Amino acid sequence: MMNPVIKEKLHQGTVIPAHPLALTSEKNLDEAGQRALTRYYMEAGAGGVAVGVHTTQFEIRDPEINLFEQVLRLAMEEIKAAGKESSFIKIAGVCGPVQQAVKEATLAKDLGYDLGLLSMGGLDDLTEDELINRTEKVAEILPVFGFYLQPSVGGRVLSYEFWQRFAEILNVHAIKIAPFNRYLTLDVVRAVASSQRNQEIALYTGNDDNIINDLLTIFKIQTASGVVEKKFAGGLLGHWSVWTRRAVEQFKEVKKAQDQKSIPSDLLTIGQDVTDANAAFFDANNQFQGCIAGINEVLTRQGILQGNWCLYDKERLSPAQSAEIDRVYEQYPHLNDDEFVRANLDKWLKTTKKV
């Protein structure tokens, strides 16, 4: 059963960064950097964190790397040390075939995570029926946070009917919608709105190319029982793993606009600024090949990471991606939180005793 404080926070909506992986130049885990990242997100005002997800690099599960459990433990240690265990939303990535997914969900539950972000990526051999069965198995162990991952980074297109069935699974509490596609996004919103559980499932945007607009939109869906309104409660985003302090401030402005039922034009402008910055970080010009390295590059420039290295050399900055990051740094100085990071970096990097 989910902690009621966590459940309420999940539905009220918050900023949830997808946690990157800190490495040394030898591609070993940089424990000080890994801990510093978690501290950064908590002090920046995020309401939760997702660990062991795409931004953390799915390869942490490979037997020769074997970092999945360790990165989950490190984040949990820092959350406990900050006294946030009962109020900070703790999400663990869960992926792979049924047996692997069940094993990862069990580990996450044992470590104290609140939900499992269940990826459908890399499972093209499974039918939608089999994916539903897999979800039900995981939901028996851990509350599920669904995940519609964009096809260009390993996801797959799933039908409206799939999401209809997905929404009816009792221990599904949220869905991260991240296909980077308006039509597919609407499929999930419509499916959840049409479900008898429409009030039990919080929607979170993962559409890093449309963050602010997603958060400002109220969907009015005609269902068999009448019009149902749904909106994105918050976001679970790789983009929010950098410049997080500013993301929290932007989210507060979004919530204020929602309360006043009036959208300031400058907020829409900031939304486009954020999308342009995301194009640089996520390497949209090269079909997102450098998306993880791009995030790591920004964190390296800020001093939290030692370098933009990824576990495998195939994950690296694309040609001209660094110049694009230079451009958005120069063009949108109001988006970065470098000053906040500089003021706290020594404290975050300082090693502490394990909890």
C-alpha positions as CSV (number, residue, x, y, z in Angstrom):
1,M,0.0,0.0,0.0
2,M,1.3,3.4,-0.9
3,N,2.1,5.9,1.8
4,P,-0.9,8.3,1.8
5,V,1.4,11.4,2.0
6,I,3.3,10.2,-1.1
7,K,0.0,9.4,-2.9
8,E,-1.4,12.9,-2.2
9,K,1.8,14.5,-3.4
10,L,1.8,12.5,-6.5
11,H,-1.7,13.6,-7.4
12,Q,-1.1,17.2,-6.4
13,G,1.8,17.3,-8.8
14,T,5.5,18.0,-8.5
15,V,8.8,18.1,-10.2
16,I,10.5,14.7,-10.6
17,P,13.9,14.6,-12.2
18,A,15.2,11.5,-13.9
19,H,18.4,10.7,-12.1
20,P,21.6,10.5,-14.2
21,L,24.7,8.3,-13.6
22,A,27.9,9.9,-12.3
23,L,31.1,8.2,-13.7
24,T,34.8,8.6,-13.5
25,S,36.9,8.8,-16.6
26,E,37.5,5.0,-16.2
27,K,33.7,4.4,-16.5
28,N,33.5,3.5,-12.8
29,L,30.8,4.8,-10.5
30,D,31.7,8.2,-9.1
31,E,30.0,7.8,-5.7
32,A,30.5,11.4,-4.5
33,G,29.0,12.7,-7.8
34,Q,26.1,10.3,-7.6
35,R,25.3,11.4,-4.0
36,A,25.7,15.0,-5.0
37,L,23.1,14.7,-7.8
38,T,20.5,13.4,-5.3
39,R,21.3,16.2,-2.9
40,Y,21.0,18.7,-5.7
41,Y,17.5,17.6,-6.6
42,M,16.3,17.6,-3.1
43,E,17.7,21.1,-2.3
44,A,16.5,22.5,-5.7
45,G,13.0,21.8,-4.5
46,A,12.1,18.7,-6.5
47,G,9.3,16.6,-5.0
48,G,10.8,13.2,-6.0
49,V,13.3,11.5,-8.1
50,A,13.4,8.5,-10.5
51,V,16.4,6.3,-10.3
52,G,17.5,3.4,-12.6
53,V,15.6,4.9,-15.6
54,H,16.7,5.8,-19.1
55,T,18.6,8.9,-18.0
56,T,20.5,6.7,-15.5
57,Q,21.4,4.4,-18.4
58,F,19.6,1.1,-18.8
59,E,23.0,-0.6,-19.1
60,I,23.5,-0.4,-15.4
61,R,21.7,-3.7,-15.4
62,D,24.3,-5.5,-17.6
63,P,26.1,-8.2,-15.7
64,E,29.5,-6.8,-16.5
65,I,28.4,-3.4,-15.1
66,N,26.1,-4.4,-12.3
67,L,25.3,-1.0,-10.8
68,F,21.5,-1.1,-10.6
69,E,21.2,-2.0,-6.9
70,Q,24.0,0.3,-5.9
71,V,22.6,3.4,-7.5
72,L,19.2,2.7,-6.0
73,R,20.8,2.3,-2.6
74,L,22.8,5.5,-2.8
75,A,19.8,7.6,-3.7
76,M,17.8,6.1,-0.8
77,E,20.7,6.7,1.6
78,E,20.7,10.4,0.7
79,I,16.9,10.7,0.9
80,K,17.0,9.1,4.4
81,A,19.9,11.3,5.5
82,A,17.9,14.4,4.5
83,G,14.9,13.2,6.6
84,K,12.7,13.1,3.5
85,E,12.0,9.3,3.4
86,S,8.2,9.8,4.1
87,S,7.6,12.9,2.0
88,F,9.9,12.6,-1.1
89,I,8.5,10.5,-4.0
90,K,11.0,7.6,-4.6
91,I,10.6,5.9,-8.0
92,A,12.7,3.0,-9.2
93,G,13.0,2.1,-12.9
94,V,11.7,-1.3,-13.7
95,C,12.3,-2.9,-17.1
96,G,13.0,-6.1,-19.0
97,P,10.9,-9.3,-19.4
98,V,8.6,-10.5,-16.7
99,Q,11.1,-12.3,-14.6
100,Q,13.6,-9.4,-14.6
101,A,10.8,-6.8,-14.0
102,V,9.5,-8.8,-11.0
103,K,13.0,-9.1,-9.6
104,E,13.7,-5.4,-10.0
105,A,10.3,-4.4,-8.5
106,T,11.0,-6.7,-5.5
107,L,14.4,-5.1,-4.9
108,A,12.9,-1.6,-5.2
109,K,10.2,-2.5,-2.7
110,D,12.7,-3.9,-0.3
111,L,14.9,-0.8,-0.5
112,G,11.9,1.4,0.3
113,Y,10.9,2.9,-3.1
114,D,7.3,4.0,-3.5
115,L,6.7,3.2,-7.2
116,G,8.2,1.4,-10.1
117,L,8.5,3.3,-13.4
118,L,7.7,0.4,-15.7
119,S,9.3,0.7,-19.1
120,M,7.9,-1.1,-22.1
121,G,11.2,-0.6,-24.1
122,G,13.1,-3.4,-25.6
123,L,10.2,-5.8,-25.6
124,D,9.1,-5.7,-29.2
125,D,8.7,-9.5,-29.1
126,L,5.9,-9.3,-26.6
127,T,2.3,-8.8,-27.6
128,E,0.2,-6.1,-25.9
129,D,-1.6,-8.9,-24.0
130,E,1.7,-10.1,-22.7
131,L,2.7,-6.5,-21.7
132,I,-0.5,-6.2,-19.7
133,N,0.2,-9.5,-18.0
134,R,3.7,-8.3,-17.2
135,T,2.2,-5.1,-15.7
136,E,-0.2,-7.1,-13.5
137,K,2.7,-9.2,-12.2
138,V,4.7,-6.1,-11.2
139,A,1.7,-4.4,-9.7
140,E,1.3,-7.4,-7.3
141,I,4.6,-6.3,-5.8
142,L,5.0,-2.5,-6.2
143,P,2.7,0.4,-7.2
144,V,3.2,1.0,-10.9
145,F,4.1,4.3,-12.6
146,G,3.4,3.6,-16.3
147,F,5.9,4.8,-18.9
148,Y,5.2,5.5,-22.6
149,L,8.8,5.8,-23.9
150,Q,9.4,7.5,-27.3
151,P,10.3,5.0,-30.1
152,S,13.5,6.8,-31.1
153,V,15.2,5.8,-27.8
154,G,13.9,2.3,-27.5
155,G,10.2,2.6,-26.9
156,R,7.3,1.3,-29.1
157,V,3.9,2.5,-30.3
158,L,1.1,1.1,-28.1
159,S,-2.6,1.2,-29.0
160,Y,-5.4,3.1,-27.4
161,E,-6.9,-0.2,-26.3
162,F,-3.6,-1.1,-24.5
163,W,-3.8,2.0,-22.4
164,Q,-7.5,1.4,-21.7
165,R,-6.6,-2.0,-20.2
166,F,-3.5,-0.6,-18.5
167,A,-5.6,2.0,-16.7
168,E,-7.9,-0.6,-15.2
169,I,-5.0,-2.4,-13.3
170,L,-5.7,-1.6,-9.7
171,N,-2.1,-0.8,-8.5
172,V,-1.4,1.6,-11.4
173,H,-1.2,5.0,-9.8
174,A,0.5,7.2,-12.5
175,I,1.6,7.3,-16.1
176,K,4.5,9.1,-17.6
177,I,3.5,10.1,-21.1
178,A,6.7,10.5,-23.2
179,P,6.1,9.5,-26.8
180,F,7.1,13.0,-28.1
181,N,4.0,12.8,-30.2
182,R,0.7,14.7,-29.7
183,Y,-1.5,12.0,-31.2
184,L,0.0,9.2,-29.0
185,T,-0.1,11.5,-26.0
186,L,-3.9,12.0,-26.6
187,D,-4.4,8.3,-26.8
188,V,-3.2,7.8,-23.2
189,V,-5.1,10.9,-21.9
190,R,-8.3,9.6,-23.5
191,A,-7.8,6.1,-22.3
192,V,-7.3,7.2,-18.7
193,A,-10.2,9.7,-18.8
194,S,-12.5,6.9,-20.0
195,S,-11.4,4.5,-17.2
196,Q,-13.4,4.0,-14.1
197,R,-10.1,4.7,-12.3
198,N,-9.6,8.1,-13.9
199,Q,-9.3,9.8,-10.6
200,E,-6.9,7.2,-9.3
201,I,-4.2,7.8,-12.0
202,A,-2.0,10.9,-12.1
203,L,-0.7,11.9,-15.5
204,Y,2.9,13.1,-15.7
205,T,4.5,14.6,-18.8
206,G,7.7,13.1,-20.1
207,N,7.4,15.0,-23.3
208,D,10.6,17.0,-22.9
209,D,9.8,18.8,-26.2
210,N,6.5,20.2,-24.8
211,I,6.9,20.5,-21.1
212,I,5.3,23.8,-20.2
213,N,2.4,23.5,-22.7
214,D,1.6,20.0,-21.4
215,L,1.5,21.3,-17.9
216,L,-0.8,24.2,-18.8
217,T,-3.3,22.1,-20.8
218,I,-6.6,20.9,-19.4
219,F,-8.1,18.0,-21.4
220,K,-11.9,17.7,-21.6
221,I,-12.7,14.2,-22.7
222,Q,-16.2,13.0,-23.6
223,T,-16.8,9.6,-22.0
224,A,-19.7,7.3,-21.6
225,S,-20.3,8.8,-18.2
226,G,-19.9,12.4,-19.3
227,V,-17.1,14.9,-19.7
228,V,-14.0,14.1,-17.7
229,E,-11.3,16.7,-17.2
230,K,-7.6,15.5,-16.9
231,K,-4.4,17.5,-16.7
232,F,-0.8,16.7,-16.2
233,A,-0.2,16.8,-12.5
234,G,3.5,17.3,-12.9
235,G,6.5,16.0,-14.9
236,L,9.0,13.2,-14.7
237,L,11.7,14.3,-17.0
238,G,15.2,13.8,-18.1
239,H,15.3,17.5,-19.0
240,W,14.6,18.4,-15.3
241,S,17.8,16.6,-14.3
242,V,19.6,19.8,-15.2
243,W,18.7,23.4,-14.3
244,T,16.4,21.9,-11.7
245,R,16.0,24.9,-9.5
246,R,14.7,26.9,-12.4
247,A,12.4,24.0,-13.4
248,V,10.9,24.1,-9.9
249,E,10.3,27.9,-10.2
250,Q,8.7,27.4,-13.6
251,F,6.4,24.7,-12.2
252,K,5.3,27.0,-9.4
253,E,4.4,29.6,-12.1
254,V,2.4,27.0,-14.0
255,K,0.5,26.0,-10.8
256,K,-0.3,29.7,-10.2
257,A,-1.6,30.1,-13.7
258,Q,-3.8,27.0,-13.3
259,D,-5.3,28.4,-10.1
260,Q,-6.0,31.7,-11.7
261,K,-7.3,30.0,-14.9
262,S,-5.2,32.5,-16.9
263,I,-2.1,31.8,-18.8
264,P,0.5,34.7,-19.0
265,S,2.0,35.0,-22.5
266,D,5.5,35.2,-21.0
267,L,5.0,31.7,-19.6
268,L,4.2,30.4,-23.1
269,T,7.4,32.1,-24.3
270,I,9.4,30.4,-21.5
271,G,7.9,27.1,-22.7
272,Q,9.4,27.6,-26.1
273,D,12.8,28.6,-24.6
274,V,12.8,25.4,-22.6
275,T,12.0,23.4,-25.8
276,D,14.8,25.0,-27.6
277,A,17.2,24.2,-24.7
278,N,15.9,20.7,-24.7
279,A,16.7,20.3,-28.4
280,A,20.4,21.0,-27.6
281,F,20.6,18.8,-24.5
282,F,18.7,15.9,-26.1
283,D,20.4,16.2,-29.5
284,A,17.2,16.5,-31.5
285,N,19.2,17.3,-34.6
286,N,20.6,13.8,-34.5
287,Q,17.5,11.8,-33.5
288,F,18.4,12.0,-29.8
289,Q,21.6,10.0,-30.1
290,G,23.4,12.3,-27.7
291,C,20.6,12.8,-25.2
292,I,22.2,11.2,-22.2
293,A,25.6,12.6,-22.9
294,G,24.0,16.1,-23.4
295,I,22.5,16.0,-20.0
296,N,25.8,14.9,-18.5
297,E,27.6,17.7,-20.4
298,V,25.5,20.3,-18.7
299,L,26.1,18.8,-15.3
300,T,29.8,18.6,-16.0
301,R,29.9,22.3,-16.9
302,Q,28.2,23.0,-13.6
303,G,30.8,20.9,-11.7
304,I,28.5,18.2,-10.4
305,L,29.9,15.5,-12.7
306,Q,33.5,14.9,-13.6
307,G,32.7,14.4,-17.3
308,N,30.0,13.7,-19.7
309,W,31.0,10.0,-20.0
310,C,28.4,7.3,-20.5
311,L,28.9,3.6,-19.8
312,Y,29.3,2.7,-23.5
313,D,31.1,4.7,-26.2
314,K,28.1,4.7,-28.4
315,E,26.5,7.2,-26.0
316,R,28.4,10.4,-26.6
317,L,28.0,14.0,-27.7
318,S,27.2,14.3,-31.4
319,P,29.2,16.6,-33.6
320,A,28.2,20.3,-33.0
321,Q,26.1,19.3,-29.9
322,S,28.5,21.1,-27.6
323,A,28.1,24.2,-29.7
324,E,24.4,23.9,-29.5
325,I,24.6,23.8,-25.7
326,D,26.8,26.9,-25.8
327,R,24.1,28.6,-27.9
328,V,21.3,27.9,-25.5
329,Y,23.4,28.9,-22.5
330,E,24.0,32.2,-24.2
331,Q,20.5,32.7,-25.5
332,Y,18.6,31.7,-22.4
333,P,20.6,32.8,-19.3
334,H,17.3,32.9,-17.3
335,L,16.9,29.2,-17.6
336,N,20.1,28.0,-15.9
337,D,20.7,27.6,-12.2
338,D,24.5,27.8,-12.2
339,E,24.6,30.3,-9.4
340,F,22.5,28.1,-7.2
341,V,24.8,25.1,-8.0
342,R,28.0,27.1,-7.3
343,A,26.7,28.2,-3.9
344,N,26.1,24.6,-2.8
345,L,28.4,22.4,-4.8
346,D,31.1,21.9,-2.2
347,K,28.5,20.9,0.3
348,W,26.9,18.4,-2.1
349,L,30.2,16.8,-3.1
350,K,31.4,16.4,0.5
351,T,31.3,12.7,1.5
352,T,29.2,11.6,4.4
353,K,28.8,8.5,6.4
354,K,26.4,6.0,5.0
355,V,23.0,5.7,6.7
